[in-house]
Amino acid sequence: MRREISEKRKQRIEGVLSRRQKDLTLIMDNIWDPHNVSAVLRSCDAFGVSDVHLYYTTSQWPDLGRKSSGSAKKWIRLHQHVDAGAMVEVLNQEGGQVLRTGFSPTARPVMDFDFTRPTAVVLSNEHRGTSPELAALVPDEVYIPMQGMVQSLNVSVAAAIILYEAFTQRHGAGMYDAPSFGAAELAALRADWYGR
């Protein structure tokens, strides 16, 4: 039996959906640690990311359980992929950009990218880096400038910093002031969220 949803809850859902960013997304590239994945999804929810793409070819999607990630996982739409080329082609459409984290000589600092464009960022396994087939399709690398001795951040921390930069740029451009989804898409999302 479906329970009645309160007016306060409806208003909260309406406000969150109106700020969801249809064209800002992450690609999880074989990240196996469930704590990292949970933390990334929590950041996605916090910064208005509506969809996350899962590219899992060498690792299994982790069992996230309900305690730590359930509250964030259920508000993010997850899309599974096994074909890197098809995934990147779709995400590159309509003037979009697909970036990956990395430290090659051509990598640019996160502040140098225009995140007001449709953007997907590949986050990869911390030990193996970007899957070779993805790296071949995504030449643009983004890095977070760091001032200490350690050269890399935990993947969930990196995701939060990148998404915050995207949020800052998009907020400054007024992109959170009006829904990025059309009326029919919003109605479908609203109906789905009311049932959660």
N, C-alpha and C positions, 0 to 999 in steps of 0.2 A: 504494500500500500504506500502510495506516494504522500509524503508529508507536505503540509502547506509551508510555503516559503514566506518569510516576513517581509514587510515593506522595506525595512532597513537593509536586509540582505539583498533585495532586488536593486536598491539604489547603489549598494556597494558593487554589485556585479555590473550594473550599467556604467558606473564610473570607470571601473577597470577596463571593461571592453572598449569604451570610447577612447582609451589611450593605448590600446594594443597596437603594436607596429607590425603591419602585415608584411613589410619588405625588409625586416631586419631579422636575421636568423643565424644560428650556429650549426656547424656540422661536427658531430662527435665522431672522431675517427679512431675506432678501436680502443676507446678509453675503458679499461676494465674495472678500475677501482670504484665500487659503489658509492663510497663516501665522496669522492671527487665528482662523480656524475650527479649525485644528489645536490651537492653545493652549486654546480653549474646550473642545474635546473632552477634552483632557488633564485639565483641571480637573473636568469631569464625572466622569471615571473616578476621580480622586483623592477626590472627595467623595461617591461612591456613587450617582451619577445613572445609572439604567439605560437611559433612553430620551431621545432628543432629537428634536424635531419640526422639520422643514425646511419653511419657507414661502418658496419661491423662485418669484416671478412676474415680476420684472423683471431678475433676475440669474440666471446659471447656477450650479448647485452647483459649487464650485471643485474642480479636480483636486488632491487632497491628496497624491498620491504615496504612497510607502511609507516613506521615511526619517523624516520628522519626525512624521507623524501615525499611521503604521500601528499602532504599539503601542497607542495610545489608541482609534483609530477602530474597531478590530475588537472591542472590548469594550463598545461602546455601540450599542444598537439605534437605527437611524435611520428615521424615518417621514416620508414626503413628503406635502405638502399643496398644493393650489392653491385650495381653497375656505376662506377665512378663517372664515366663519360656522360651517361644519360643524366645523372644527378647534376653535374656541373653545367651541362648545357641548359637545363631548365633554370637553374639559379642565375645564370649569366644573361638571361633574356631581359628585355626592356631596360637596357642601359645599366644593368646591374654589375656588381663586381664581386668576385669571389677571391678572398684573401686567405693566406695561411700564416700561422705563426712560424717564425724561423729567424736564423741569425746569419744568413749568407751575406756576402758583400753587397748585394743589391737590396737587402731588407731595409725598410724605412720605418721610422718611429710612428707609433700609433696616431700621434697628433697630425701627421702629414696626410692622412687619408680623409676623404670626404665621406663621412658616414651618413650624410643626408641622402646619398644615393642608395638604391636598393643594394643591400650588402649581406653577404654570407661569409662567415669566418670559420675556417677549419681549425678545430682544436684536436690535437693528436696525443697519442700515447707518449708519456713523458720520456720513456726509455728508448723507444724505437723511432720517434719522430713521425713526420707525415708519411703515410703509405706511399710507396714509390709511384703507383699509378695515379694517385691524387696529385702528388707533387709535380708530375709531368704536365698536368692539366691546369695547375694553379701556380703561375710563376710569381705573382705578387706576394711578397712576404711582409708581415707586420711584426714589429717587436716593441716591447715596453722598455724605454730607457731606464737603466738601473745604475745606482751610484755606489753600490757596495762591491764586495769581493765575489759574491755569488752571482752567477750569470743568468740564472733562470728562476722562474716562480712556479709554484704548484699550479697545475692546469686550472683548477677552480679559481684561484686568485687571479691568474691571468685573464680568465674569462670575465670576471667581475670588473677588472680595470678596463678592458677593451669595451665592454658594454657600457660602462660609465662614460667613457669618451664618446661613444655613439649617442648616449642619452644627452650629454651636454650639448653636442652639436645639434641634435634634433630638437631638443627643448628650445635652444636659442633660435631655431628656425621656425618655431611654432608648430612643429609636427605632432605634438601631443595635445594640441588644442582642438583638433577635430578628428573624428574617427578615420582610420585609414581603410577600414572595411566598408563595403557598400551596405545599403539597407538590408538586402536579402541575406547577405553573409552575417551581418550582425544579428538578425532575427534567428538564424540557425544556431549561431553560437549562444545566444541568450537562452534559447530553448534547451540546448544541451547543458549549459551551466546551471540552469534552474533545477535540473534533475540530479545534480551531483551532491 
